[in-house]
Amino acid sequence: MPYHWPEDTVFTPVQLEVEDRSCPVCGRTSKVCDHRHRRLFTLAGPLQVVSKLVHCPDKSCRGHAHTRSPEVETALAMPWWVIGWDVFCWLGHRRFARHWSVPQIRAELADTYRIVLSADAIERYIGRYQCILAARQQDPCLLAADYRGVKELVLAIDGLQPEKGHETLYVVREVSQKRVWFAEALVSSSAAEVRRLLVQARQWAERLGKPVRLWLSDKQDAFVSGIAAEFAGVPHRYCSNHFLRDVAKPMLEADSHAKVQMRRKVRGLRRIERQALADQRRVATAPAPAEAAGAPATEESPTPDSAAGVVLDYCATVRGILNDDQGGPLHPPGLRMAEALAEVGESLKRNLDAKKGGARRRNSSVWPGVSTKA
């Protein structure tokens, strides 16, 4: 679908000509037979590109039927693209190096460079960038150059499932150079399907002329049988990450049970927050006791609204502790939750110990129905 440019767009004119006008068949000087007009977005501004097309003037020559375009045109943009290579590279860098989202990229293009593209168009260009990047990663010459100083290969295979119900993406990676060799989404995880990837990995290793010293995986049955068949005699070891995760599974289950028990004990946050908010509104609409008696308020005597703010801060802290589920097997979230709740309890105890006699009774009267026990 052609791009609809705004009427007030200011284009920079660019004319391109064929550098070598000699006919490749008869050697005569080719003549301009037509012009091709296209418009491009670049980071420097929109371009109006006019390419002069040439062919051999001799109608009896086979070169007469062949029209040639300026060689430099593809250096600006690929055919049928509405963006130049600079915008294309900018898109790929923001998406894969800085991990920007498509809406974020679209907004930045519109705000900074006045380039208005739809989300679908940006996704299509990102997909093409991925294809070019994958082709470069698998280029045999570049691969051989990167592994020229490597004596042995350490290969790993793993399946990644983006979401439940989606196809599993199987990735083959070379560990010593931290390089992804290739990846393919498989509908089936059968031994025959997985073995195709292992055959491809063996072909890559043979093409590089490097021996495979070790394989790493999570020891799925398809991996075990396939690696034994295609890489006879090569050791196959358990991936340390999967090993640790499997070993820690009983501990993580106990940690999850402990979190459930702690959440059962720490309840009523929402009720306390509602009371604190209601007290803040009541204080905001009523005169302070010191002002009603005609005496100025002092900083030493805490007001109910300041106490409510402290209570709300405590509630927000506890809520954040209860919602923290990150950490993994090396840093169990249940242990971190217990330590953080213990610190909150100690802080409450210190506050209660600092208020003796009448101060404690005044605070109890401010929060009717709320226990002050830590």
N, C-alpha and C positions, 0 to 999 in steps of 0.2 A: 504494500500500500504506500503511495507517495506521501511524503511529509508535507504538511501544510504550513508554510512559513508565514509569520505575521507580515502584514503589509508594510510596516514601518521598519523592517529589518534592513540594516545597512551592510552590504556585502563588499568585500575587498576583491576586485577582479584579478584573476590569475590566468594567464595564457600558457598552454603547454604545447610544445612542438616535438615531433619525432627527431631525435638527434641524428640518426643515420638515414638519410633519404635514399640511399642506393637500393634498388630493387634486388632482393636476394636471389632472383632467378636470372634476370638478364643484365643487371647492373645499371640500368638507366636510372635517372633521378626521378624519384616518385613525386607526384603532385598532390596537393591538398584536394580532397574530394568531398569532405564533409566536416562538420563541427559537432562535438558532443558537449552539451552543457550539463553541469551538475552543481549542486550546492552542498557545502559541507560545514559542519560545526568543527571548529578548532578552539583550543584554549586561548588563542590570540584573537578570536573573533570569527564570524561567518565568512566563508569564501565562495565566490562565484567562479568556478573552474571551467575554462573553455579549452577543450582538447582538440587539436587539429588532427584529423584523420587523413592518411595518405594511402595511395596505391599507385601501381605502375601505370603510366599513361598509354602504354602499348596494349591495345585490346587483344592482340594475338598472344600476348605473354600470359603465362599461368599466374603471374603475380598480380595481374590486373583485377582478378576476382577476390584477391585477399587484401582486406583493409587492415592497416597497421595503426596502432595507437601509440601515443607518447609513452616511453618506458618509465618516465618519472611519475606517471599518474598513480601507479600502485604504491609509490612511496608516500603519497598523501593519504590514501585510503583504499581499501579493497572495493571491488565492484559492488554496487547496490548498497553500500554503507552510506549513512547520513552523517557519520562522525569520522574525524581524522584519526590517524594512529596515535596522536598525542592524547586525545580524549579516551581512546580505547585503552591505552596503557594506564592512564589515570584511574579509570574504572577498575581495572584489575588490581592495581596497587591498593586502592582504598578497600576493595572487597576482601582480598586475601592476605594482605600484609597488615592492614589496620582493622580488619574484621567489621567494616561498616555494613549496616543493613541497607537494603535497596531504598527504602524511604529516606534514609539519611543521605545516601549518595544523590538521590534525585533532588533533595532540597539544596544540597551544596552546589550542584551544577546550576540550578536555577538562580540561587542567590549570588554566587561568586562569578560565574561565567555566562550568565543569561542563556544557558542551554536548557531548553525545556524538552524533556523526553518522558514518555510514559513509563510506568513501572515494567510493563511487558517488554518494551524495547530494551531497557537496561538489563533485564534478566536474560534476554537473547544474547546481547553482547557479552555478558558475563559468562554465559555458556560457551560462546566461541572462544573466549579467553581461556577457559578451562581446557578446551580441546587443543589449543595451541600449546598451552603449558604442558599438558600430558604428552603431546608429540615431542616436545623438546626434552622432557625427562627420559623418554624412551629412545632418543636418537642414539644409534650404535656408536657413532664417532665420539659424541660427548660422554657417553657411558664408559667407553674404553679409556678416554683421557682421565676421567675421575678415578678409575680403578687401576691406573697404571702402576702406582706404588703399593697396591694392596696385594698381599701374598695369599690370603685365605678369606673365604666368605663365611659370614654367619647370617643365616636366613631365618626369618620368623613369619608365621602366618597366623591370622586371627580373623574372626568374623565379627562385623559390627552391624547391629540392627538399629537404624535411626529411630524407629517407632515400632511398637508392637503391631504385627500384621504386615509390615513392609518387608521387602526382599532384603536378605542379609548381604552386606557388602564384605567380600573377602579380600583382605589386603595382604600382599606379600612384600616384606620389607627386608632390606639388608642392614644389619645392625651396626656393623663396624663403621660405615659411612653415614648412618642415620638417614638412609635414602629409601623412599617408597619406590619399588620397582614397578608394580602395576596393581590394579584393583579391578574387581569385577563383581557385579551383583548377580547372585545365583538364586534361581527360583527354588531349587532343591539343594539340600545339604548332603546329598548322597555321596558315597565314596567315589562313584564314577565322575560326578560333576567336580568335586574337589580335586580329583586326580588330574583333571585337565590343567588346573592352575599349577600343580606341582610339575607337570611335564613342561609347561612354559618356563617355570623357574629353572629347571634343569637345562633347557635350551639356552637361556640367558647366561647361565654359568659357563656352559661349554663355549659359547660365543666369546665370552671374556677370557676364556682359557685359565680360569681360576678354580681351584678345588674348594668344595664346600666342607668346612670344618665342623659345622654344628647347625642343627635345626632347633628352633624354639617354638612352642605352641602351648595350648591349654590341654593337649593330649586327648582331643576328641578322637573317636574311633576312626573317622574318615581320614584324619591327619596321620594317625599312627600307621594305618595300613598303606596309605598313599606314599608317605615318606619312605617307609621300609621297601616299597616296590621300586620307586624311582631313584632313591639315593641309598642303595645297599651299602651297609657298613658305616654310614654317617651317623654319629650319635644324635639322638633326639631327646632333648631335655625339656623339663617342665618350665614354663615361663614363670619367673619369680613373682610377678604381680598376681597371676592366677593362683600360684601356690600359696602365697600369703593370704589371699582372699579366702581360699578354701580352708586353710588352717584356722583362720580367724572367725570362720562362720559361727561356731558355737559361742565364742566370746561376744560377737556382735548380736546374736540372739539374746544372750543374757543382758547385754547392754540395752537393747531395745525394751526388754521387760522391765529393767530398772527405770527407764525413762517413763514408761507408762505408770509405774507406781509413784514416781515423784510428781507427775502431773495430777494424779488423783489427790495428792496431799495439798498441792498448791492450787486452791480453787477460790472462786469468789472475787477475782480481779475486777470483773465488769461491774459487780455490785458496788465495790469500793470506789471505782472510778465514777459511777453515777452519783454517789453521795458527795464526792469531792467536787464534781462539777456543779451539783445543786447548791452546795455551800458557797462556791465562788459566785454564782449568780445572786444568791441571797445577800452576800456581803456587798456586791456591786450595786445593789439597789437600795441598801439601807445605810444610814450613817454609822460611822465607827463608834464603839462605846465611849472611847476617850473624848471624841468630839461632842457626843451628846451630853456628857457631864461637864463640858466646858474646859477640859484639860487637854493640852496637846499630846498627841500620840508619841511615844518614845520608840527608838529602834530596839531597845532591849525587850519590849513586850511583843511577842509574836502575834500577828493577826491571823484570824481563821483562814483568810484567802492565801497567805503565804504558806500556812500549814497544808492547805489543799494542794498547792503546787508541789510541795515536797512529796505528798502522797501520790500524786499523779506521776512524778518522776520515778518513784519506786515501782509503781505498777507497770510503767513502760519498760523499765529495766527487767523486771521479772518476766514480762511477756516476751521480750527479746530472747531471754535465756531459754524459755520453754520452746520457742520456735527454732532454735539452732539445732539443725540435724547434720551439719557438715563435720568432716573429720576423717572418716574412713577407719580401717582397722588399726592403724598406728596411733590415731588420736580419737578414741571412742567418744562420741558426743555425750553419752550418758555420764561418763566421768567428768567431762568438762561442765555439764549441767549441774552435777552434784557440787563441784567446787564453787561454781558461781552462786548457787543458791545458798551455800554455806557462808560465803562472803556477804550476801545480802542479809542473812540472819544475824551475822556479827555486827553489821552496820546498824541494824534496827536495835540490837541489844545495847550498843554503845549510846544510841540516841535516848533510849529509855532510861539507861543508868545515869545519863547526864541531867535528866529532869527528875527532881526529887520533890516529894510532898505535894504542895499546891499546884505546881506546874503540871504534874502528871494528872491531877484531878481536873484541871482546867482543860487539858487536851482531851480527856475522856468525855467531858461534857460537850465539847465541840463536835465529836464524832459519835453520836448516840448509836448504839447497836454494833459498833465496830470494835472487835477485840484488839487490845494493844499488846498481846503476847507475841513474842518473836516466833 
